[in-house]
Amino acid sequence: MKSNQVFGKFNGSVLLDDGTRIEVKEMPAFAEKVYNCW
């Protein structure tokens, strides 16, 4: 098993399907990449 995790805060914007843009500032979040082989 191999796992990489990153924790921090996201800044930027999200564009919705209807064209609405939502600003994101200092949103706590994480991202991970995991490879499992059973």
C-alpha positions, 0 to 999 in steps of 0.5 A: 500500500502506498499513500500520500496525503496533503493537508492545508487550505484551499483558495480560488474559485469554483465555476458551477454548471449554470455559470455561477462562480463561488469564491473559496478563501482559506477553506480547510481541506485535504487531498490524497493519492492511494494505491492499494494492492490486495 
